[in-house]
């Protein structure tokens, strides 16, 4: 079992501090659980192996490369500035958030989703979500 927790910067919410917890088995491509926390509320979501495979196919990436990029983004293992996060709500007061990221390559932003998952305030509910990550010095395993 692999668990990592990183502080992330969400460009759409620059005044808030967020932490992203990634919980997976030995193979991230087999699925994983995410928890996003701002110190007041927490949102959770689960991504299945099928979700990972589908997203890689939709992005026209080799699955292994996609899983590697996913690990760098979600576990905070990439270089600082490689990824930027964005947070949006499906509707006001819904409690459901959508976390997405962009991968920055040579000063050009490339939109990229990680397995699409919705984060719920009540972490016992599960569905799909999109996530990514900007490495911070506060990452730990």
Residue frames as qw, qx, qy, qz and C-alpha x, y, z in Angstrom:
[[0.000, 0.890, 0.457, 0.000, 0.00, 0.00, 0.00],
 [0.431, 0.136, 0.025, 0.892, 1.33, 3.43, -0.97],
 [0.122, -0.891, -0.429, 0.085, 0.14, 6.67, 0.64],
 [0.422, 0.096, -0.013, 0.901, 1.39, 10.18, -0.06],
 [0.077, -0.879, -0.430, 0.192, 0.20, 13.56, 1.19],
 [0.443, 0.137, 0.152, 0.873, 1.17, 16.83, -0.48],
 [0.082, 0.701, 0.274, -0.653, 0.27, 20.44, -0.05],
 [0.428, 0.385, 0.573, 0.583, -0.99, 21.71, -3.39],
 [0.056, 0.393, 0.044, -0.917, -1.62, 25.16, -4.76],
 [0.348, 0.578, 0.728, 0.124, -4.94, 25.54, -6.55],
 [0.226, 0.065, 0.218, 0.947, -4.76, 28.46, -8.98],
 [0.253, -0.554, -0.514, -0.604, -8.52, 29.01, -8.89],
 [0.609, -0.749, -0.245, -0.091, -8.39, 29.31, -5.06],
 [0.537, 0.484, -0.385, 0.573, -5.06, 31.09, -4.35],
 [0.280, -0.615, 0.328, -0.660, -6.10, 32.28, -0.88],
 [0.885, -0.314, 0.161, -0.303, -6.71, 28.73, 0.41],
 [0.029, -0.517, 0.856, 0.005, -4.30, 25.94, 1.34],
 [0.920, 0.057, -0.080, -0.379, -5.13, 22.41, 0.18],
 [0.294, -0.435, 0.851, 0.021, -3.66, 19.00, 0.90],
 [0.800, 0.256, -0.339, -0.424, -4.05, 16.05, -1.45],
 [0.530, -0.345, 0.764, -0.123, -3.81, 12.49, -0.13],
 [0.673, 0.352, -0.531, -0.375, -3.20, 9.71, -2.65],
 [0.606, -0.273, 0.707, -0.242, -3.85, 6.16, -1.45],
 [0.756, 0.414, -0.367, -0.351, -3.04, 3.34, -3.87],
 [0.963, -0.159, 0.195, 0.097, -1.74, -0.18, -4.07],
 [0.588, -0.368, 0.441, 0.570, 1.65, -1.00, -5.55],
 [0.298, 0.235, 0.612, 0.694, 0.27, -0.18, -9.02],
 [0.164, 0.373, 0.195, -0.892, -1.36, 3.25, -9.34],
 [0.333, 0.122, -0.593, -0.723, -2.86, 2.09, -12.63],
 [0.259, -0.257, -0.931, -0.009, -4.95, -0.48, -10.74],
 [0.325, -0.763, -0.427, -0.362, -6.95, 2.36, -9.16],
 [0.358, 0.042, -0.460, 0.812, -6.59, 4.73, -6.25],
 [0.251, -0.813, -0.522, 0.058, -8.41, 6.87, -3.70],
 [0.286, 0.379, -0.085, 0.876, -7.97, 10.64, -3.36],
 [0.309, -0.779, -0.489, 0.240, -8.83, 12.93, -0.47],
 [0.260, 0.511, 0.018, 0.819, -8.63, 16.71, -0.80],
 [0.444, -0.686, -0.487, 0.308, -8.67, 18.78, 2.41],
 [0.199, 0.715, -0.005, 0.670, -8.56, 22.52, 3.08],
 [0.200, 0.131, -0.625, 0.743, -8.29, 22.20, 6.88],
 [0.453, 0.031, 0.322, -0.831, -12.04, 22.76, 7.30],
 [0.857, 0.252, 0.154, -0.423, -13.69, 20.37, 4.84],
 [0.292, -0.331, 0.845, 0.300, -12.59, 17.19, 3.11],
 [0.762, 0.412, -0.083, -0.492, -13.66, 15.67, -0.20],
 [0.450, -0.314, 0.822, 0.151, -12.94, 12.14, -1.38],
 [0.763, 0.458, -0.124, -0.440, -13.22, 10.12, -4.55],
 [0.697, -0.215, 0.666, 0.160, -12.13, 6.82, -6.04],
 [0.473, 0.614, -0.440, -0.453, -10.63, 6.11, -9.46],
 [0.918, -0.017, 0.389, -0.076, -10.87, 2.56, -10.82],
 [0.493, -0.239, 0.657, 0.517, -8.48, 0.71, -13.11],
 [0.414, 0.581, 0.642, 0.282, -11.07, 1.05, -15.87],
 [0.033, 0.974, 0.147, -0.167, -11.14, 4.85, -15.34],
 [0.359, -0.665, 0.452, 0.474, -7.35, 5.04, -15.67],
 [0.488, 0.085, 0.742, 0.452, -7.38, 2.94, -18.86],
 [0.296, 0.784, 0.533, 0.118, -10.22, 4.99, -20.38],
 [0.085, -0.951, 0.039, 0.294, -8.53, 8.33, -19.62],
 [0.424, -0.442, 0.592, 0.524, -5.22, 7.15, -21.12],
 [0.437, 0.364, 0.733, 0.374, -7.08, 6.06, -24.26],
 [0.158, 0.911, 0.380, -0.030, -9.01, 9.37, -24.49],
 [0.172, -0.892, 0.245, 0.339, -5.74, 11.31, -24.15],
 [0.823, 0.541, -0.165, 0.051, -4.16, 9.03, -26.77],
 [0.091, -0.737, 0.641, -0.197, -1.31, 8.16, -24.40],
 [0.603, 0.095, -0.787, 0.091, 0.34, 4.84, -23.70],
 [0.687, -0.631, -0.297, -0.206, -1.20, 3.59, -20.47],
 [0.777, -0.250, -0.243, 0.525, 2.19, 3.16, -18.76],
 [0.307, 0.267, -0.011, 0.914, 3.22, 6.73, -19.63],
 [0.371, -0.622, -0.256, -0.640, -0.15, 8.04, -18.44],
 [0.779, -0.543, -0.307, 0.069, 0.20, 6.22, -15.09],
 [0.640, -0.049, -0.163, 0.749, 3.74, 7.60, -14.72],
 [0.041, 0.423, 0.091, 0.901, 2.50, 11.16, -15.36],
 [0.590, -0.620, -0.348, -0.383, -0.38, 10.56, -12.97],
 [0.777, -0.382, -0.313, 0.391, 2.05, 9.50, -10.23],
 [0.426, 0.132, -0.076, 0.892, 4.23, 12.58, -10.76],
 [0.195, -0.503, -0.198, -0.819, 1.20, 14.87, -10.57],
 [0.674, -0.567, -0.303, -0.364, -0.78, 13.30, -7.71],
 [0.829, -0.380, -0.245, 0.328, 2.08, 12.23, -5.45],
 [0.134, -0.979, 0.123, 0.097, 3.99, 15.49, -5.87],
 [0.793, -0.245, 0.365, 0.422, 6.99, 13.83, -7.48],
 [0.561, 0.663, 0.248, 0.428, 7.23, 16.16, -10.49],
 [0.408, 0.083, -0.103, 0.903, 9.30, 19.32, -10.72],
 [0.014, 0.613, 0.421, -0.668, 7.86, 22.46, -9.15],
 [0.265, 0.553, -0.146, -0.777, 5.72, 24.21, -11.73],
 [0.036, -0.062, 0.902, 0.425, 5.19, 21.12, -13.92],
 [0.163, -0.503, -0.818, -0.228, 1.48, 21.00, -13.05],
 [0.187, -0.119, 0.231, -0.947, -1.18, 23.51, -12.02],
 [0.021, -0.377, -0.914, 0.147, -4.45, 22.60, -10.29],
 [0.293, -0.196, -0.172, -0.920, -7.90, 24.05, -10.79],
 [0.047, 0.278, 0.882, -0.378, -10.97, 23.52, -8.61],
 [0.343, -0.133, -0.290, -0.884, -14.57, 24.01, -9.71],
 [0.380, 0.145, 0.748, -0.524, -18.02, 23.16, -8.39],
 [0.114, 0.310, 0.852, 0.407, -20.70, 21.41, -10.41],
 [0.191, -0.725, -0.406, -0.522, -23.25, 23.82, -8.90],
 [0.086, -0.528, 0.394, -0.747, -23.31, 26.30, -6.00],
 [0.550, -0.345, 0.489, -0.582, -23.77, 24.66, -2.58],
 [0.885, 0.117, -0.359, -0.272, -23.66, 21.15, -4.06],
 [0.680, -0.573, 0.456, -0.044, -20.67, 20.06, -1.98],
 [0.890, 0.188, 0.324, 0.261, -19.27, 18.33, -5.06],
 [0.053, -0.838, 0.340, 0.423, -15.98, 19.58, -6.44],
 [0.880, 0.435, 0.075, 0.175, -14.08, 18.86, -9.64],
 [0.398, -0.744, 0.389, 0.369, -10.30, 18.97, -9.40],
 [0.819, 0.535, 0.111, 0.174, -8.36, 19.15, -12.66],
 [0.484, -0.634, 0.279, 0.535, -4.84, 19.98, -13.70],
 [0.609, 0.783, -0.126, -0.021, -2.78, 21.29, -16.55],
 [0.826, -0.210, 0.197, 0.484, 0.65, 19.98, -17.35],
 [0.139, 0.947, -0.161, -0.240, 3.06, 22.79, -18.23],
 [0.841, 0.039, 0.316, 0.438, 5.67, 21.92, -20.87],
 [0.472, 0.100, 0.230, 0.845, 8.28, 24.45, -21.99],
 [0.054, 0.268, 0.191, -0.943, 6.15, 27.37, -20.76],
 [0.450, -0.069, -0.498, -0.739, 3.10, 26.08, -22.65],
 [0.518, -0.052, 0.646, -0.558, 0.08, 24.80, -20.71],
 [0.377, 0.032, -0.823, -0.425, -1.32, 21.53, -21.98],
 [0.688, -0.231, 0.211, -0.654, -4.75, 20.62, -20.63],
 [0.465, 0.134, -0.875, -0.012, -4.72, 17.11, -19.27],
 [0.728, -0.441, 0.069, -0.521, -7.12, 15.26, -17.01],
 [0.012, 0.233, -0.953, 0.194, -6.21, 12.58, -14.64],
 [0.174, -0.331, -0.918, -0.130, -8.86, 9.94, -14.25],
 [0.266, -0.421, -0.132, -0.857, -12.04, 11.98, -13.92],
 [0.394, -0.353, -0.794, 0.300, -13.42, 11.80, -10.37],
 [0.272, -0.738, -0.141, -0.602, -15.90, 13.91, -8.45],
 [0.297, 0.083, -0.688, 0.657, -14.85, 14.78, -4.93],
 [0.467, -0.651, -0.475, -0.364, -17.62, 14.70, -2.36],
 [0.221, -0.642, 0.395, -0.619, -17.64, 16.47, 0.99],
 [0.819, -0.296, 0.386, -0.303, -18.93, 13.25, 2.56],
 [0.118, 0.560, -0.788, -0.227, -16.12, 10.86, 1.76],
 [0.524, 0.036, 0.837, -0.155, -18.35, 7.77, 2.07],
 [0.678, 0.650, 0.214, -0.266, -19.89, 8.68, -1.31],
 [0.476, -0.327, 0.599, 0.555, -17.80, 7.61, -4.31],
 [0.637, 0.724, 0.246, -0.099, -17.74, 8.60, -7.95],
 [0.740, 0.327, 0.137, 0.572, -15.32, 9.83, -10.62],
 [0.210, -0.919, -0.031, 0.332, -12.92, 12.95, -10.33],
 [0.673, 0.615, -0.064, 0.407, -10.26, 14.83, -12.33],
 [0.559, -0.800, 0.065, 0.210, -7.04, 15.73, -10.56],
 [0.708, 0.479, -0.179, 0.487, -3.52, 16.98, -10.92],
 [0.642, -0.697, -0.137, 0.289, -0.80, 18.54, -8.85],
 [0.297, 0.833, -0.275, 0.378, 1.82, 21.25, -8.48],
 [0.766, -0.110, -0.475, 0.419, 4.69, 19.93, -6.38],
 [0.255, -0.886, 0.113, -0.370, 5.28, 21.75, -3.14],
 [0.259, 0.488, -0.726, 0.410, 8.03, 21.45, -0.56],
 [0.520, -0.282, 0.518, -0.618, 5.50, 20.00, 1.88],
 [0.846, 0.121, -0.402, -0.329, 5.13, 16.61, 0.19],
 [0.314, -0.455, 0.790, -0.267, 5.69, 13.53, 2.32],
 [0.706, 0.037, -0.638, -0.305, 5.28, 9.78, 2.06]]
